[in-house]
Amino acid sequence: SSGINAEYGRRGNRQTTRVKRNSTLLVCDEDFLFGVGSREVRTKSLSLHVFDYKSNTRHLCIGKVNINLGDYDFKDEDKPLSLKRQIIPYRQQQDHFGSLQVAVCVNEENLRIGLIKAEGLVPVDMSGTLEPYCRLLVHVGSELLHKKKTCVAEAINHNPVWEEIFTLDLPPKTLLCDVSITIEVRDHLRNSRSTSYLLMGRVTLSNSAQGHGQTQWEHVCSKRGTTFTEWQPILA
């Protein structure tokens, strides 16, 4: 399932096509309008990023096309300029997309989760720009108990700071072994037709999680009322 992000100039000028499902032939036939003057366009570039969209994991960037608009003559506004360019493959696919600092404390009545900051976030696409936020999901068994999200942060050097704490009620007699915490790190998209975000990765804390996520949750469950703050890897 593929789609295209079109980004012109600064970060806010990004738009996304509809997603073409279950096909290797991508035909968009969509128009995007960017506000720009005839003189300014000569100093700008247009980046097109082709994605393979995933519903339950990080979207994969297939490749990109960069177009230097200063190389072309736009004097005839009534005549569209048709270009054909080779897609440059994007080979920076990996499993670890930065680290998230998470603080967790549990007692008899509620669960406190602090989403502090992240370091070394890896952009989903090749533009290098980010507007990250976190989406917090708390499940008891298969039931979704709480759903929250942080504000959108400025990712200076890809190291955003949120410092937000969520206090969430737990049902009486909740078994902590049935509780799971999922934190999705997302890249907010301002101007998009098909989606409002790109999934960068996630952190899971539970008895069934692997590695650091399971270790931190075991510490939280063993000492109720004590806050454990740890860095967790952001995984695909």
C-alpha atoms as one frame of an Amber mdcrd trajectory, in Angstrom:
protein
   0.000   0.000   0.000   1.804   3.108  -1.191   1.441   6.870  -1.209   3.456
  10.043  -1.776   4.399  12.937   0.515   5.016  16.214  -1.313   7.047  18.766
   0.650   7.814  22.260  -0.599  10.139  24.644   1.216   9.490  24.742   4.967
   7.976  21.992   7.073   4.386  23.314   7.038   4.162  22.953   3.252   3.710
  19.190   3.225   0.846  17.342   1.588   0.088  13.661   1.131  -1.731  11.714
  -1.561  -4.329   9.066  -0.920  -2.967   5.590  -0.276  -3.109   3.085  -3.127
  -3.966  -0.267  -1.523  -2.474  -3.648  -2.443  -0.826  -2.586  -5.680   2.676
  -2.037  -7.045   1.268   0.396  -9.623   0.867   3.842  -8.047  -1.401   6.216
  -9.998  -2.264   9.295  -7.917  -3.752  11.818 -10.385  -3.969  14.446  -7.623
  -3.156  18.158  -7.610  -1.522  20.102  -4.763  -1.458  23.883  -4.481   1.458
  25.623  -2.741   1.347  29.383  -2.253   4.502  30.812  -3.816   5.502  33.791
  -5.947   7.174  33.513  -9.357  10.425  34.961  -8.003  10.493  32.898  -4.813
   9.968  29.603  -6.644  13.394  29.886  -8.268  15.090  29.539  -4.871  13.040
  26.551  -3.688  13.001  22.803  -4.160  10.275  20.167  -4.210  10.755  16.807
  -2.454   8.577  13.807  -3.243   8.771  10.826  -0.850   7.210   7.489  -1.803
   5.970   5.424   1.151   4.764   1.931   1.819   2.024   2.575   4.385   1.685
   0.120   7.266  -1.390   0.078   9.518   0.276  -1.402  12.606   3.898  -0.344
  12.344   6.236   2.329  11.059   5.646   3.367   7.442   8.572   2.504   5.179
  10.075   5.120   2.901  10.673   3.476  -0.478  12.568   6.416  -1.966  12.464
  10.052  -2.973  12.723  12.521  -5.824  14.234  15.996  -5.323  13.418  18.711
  -7.857  15.344  21.999  -7.856  12.690  24.440  -9.065  15.311  27.015 -10.029
  16.333  24.795 -12.954  13.033  25.307 -14.786  11.215  28.140 -16.537   7.759
  28.882 -15.117   6.974  31.966 -17.209   4.072  30.307 -19.025   1.653  29.798
 -16.114  -1.016  28.212 -18.329   1.272  25.433 -19.532   2.023  22.738 -16.897
   5.552  21.430 -16.719   5.743  17.633 -17.044   8.784  15.922 -15.503   9.885
  12.293 -15.228  12.468  11.426 -12.589  14.043   8.262 -11.206  13.118   7.393
  -7.605  16.228   7.331  -5.401  15.965   4.304  -3.053  15.905   4.966   0.680
  18.025   2.317   2.378  18.026   3.637   5.963  15.572   1.049   7.291  16.359
  -0.079  10.827  14.775  -1.420  14.009  15.725   1.281  16.540  14.452   4.831
  15.991  15.657   6.702  19.056  15.004   6.529  22.804  12.093   7.666  24.980
  12.365   8.571  28.662   9.367   7.148  30.527   8.448   7.465  34.223   5.906
   5.025  35.688   4.358   4.608  39.136   1.425   2.441  40.188  -0.634   2.182
  43.376  -3.936   0.615  44.382  -6.112   3.177  42.582  -4.228   4.666  39.659
  -1.321   4.557  37.272   0.966   7.562  36.729   2.858   7.732  33.461   5.307
  10.497  32.634   6.387  11.036  29.043   9.475  13.136  29.576  11.549  13.452
  26.417  13.109  11.613  23.503  16.594  11.559  22.045  17.969  10.714  18.640
  14.641  10.405  16.831  15.028   9.069  13.300  12.706  10.834  10.800  10.300
   8.625   8.899  11.147  10.306   5.608  14.336  11.858   4.251  13.400  15.522
   4.784  14.989  15.396   8.234  12.183  17.478   9.784  10.000  16.408  12.702
   6.942  17.518  14.667   6.694  14.615  17.130   4.114  13.739  19.748   3.231
  10.625  21.778  -0.005   8.635  21.854  -0.525   6.652  25.050  -2.661   3.495
  25.179  -3.367   1.517  28.362  -4.992  -1.906  28.078  -6.250  -4.290  30.758
  -6.331  -7.613  28.999  -7.879  -6.949  25.584  -9.869  -3.919  26.797  -8.635
  -0.404  25.969  -8.880   1.459  29.269  -7.246   4.824  28.518  -6.122   6.733
  25.429  -4.147   9.988  25.754  -1.693  12.048  23.754   0.922  14.709  24.391
   1.269  18.054  22.693   3.259  18.350  19.459   6.827  19.300  20.391   9.554
  21.172  18.581  12.197  18.568  17.798  15.376  20.602  17.998  18.160  18.277
  16.893  15.546  15.489  16.958  15.455  15.636  20.783  11.894  16.734  21.743
  10.845  17.482  25.334   7.252  16.930  26.531   7.436  16.576  30.339   3.773
  15.545  30.556   2.341  13.332  33.310  -0.902  11.345  33.022  -2.713  10.022
  36.103  -5.061   7.232  35.045  -7.599   5.394  37.187  -7.446   1.612  37.440
 -10.540  -0.563  38.043 -10.745  -2.157  41.508  -8.792  -5.394  41.904  -6.921
  -4.902  38.641  -4.170  -7.478  38.180  -0.994  -5.700  37.090   0.014  -8.748
  35.079  -2.943  -7.935  32.779  -1.953  -4.274  32.272  -0.013  -3.204  29.197
   1.188   0.279  28.252   1.860   1.200  24.633   3.417   4.530  23.671   3.376
   5.414  19.986   5.814   8.104  18.853   4.281   9.909  15.907   5.322  12.598
  13.436   2.500  15.121  13.060   1.546  16.138   9.505  -0.180  19.488   9.092
  -1.348  19.289   5.497  -2.319  15.760   4.538  -5.312  14.264   2.758  -4.941
  10.643   3.811  -3.468  10.748   7.329  -2.611  13.229  10.083   0.586  11.499
  11.204   3.384   9.087  10.377   4.206   6.398  12.922   7.864   6.564  13.943
   7.880   3.667  16.393   6.562   2.496  19.745   7.477   1.536  23.298   5.655
  -1.256  25.172   5.683  -1.843  28.947   4.100  -5.070  30.177   4.824  -8.550
  31.491   4.846  -9.847  27.922   7.055  -7.063  26.518  10.629  -7.821  25.562
  13.866  -6.439  26.946  13.812  -3.061  28.705  10.013  -2.728  28.537   9.485
  -5.893  30.541  12.236  -5.000  33.030  10.848  -1.560  33.847   7.325  -2.933
  34.276   8.584  -5.663  36.629  10.264  -2.982  38.765   7.050  -0.915  38.849
   4.947  -3.917  39.895   7.386  -5.030  42.592   7.461  -1.641  44.369   4.073
   0.047  44.293   4.184   3.756  45.007   7.740   4.099  43.686   8.419   5.941
  40.434  10.804   4.239  38.019  12.246   6.418  35.268  14.103   4.716  32.443
  15.117   5.198  28.814  13.300   2.854  26.448  14.277   2.126  22.838  11.700
   3.182  20.258  11.070   0.110  18.111   9.301  -0.499  14.812
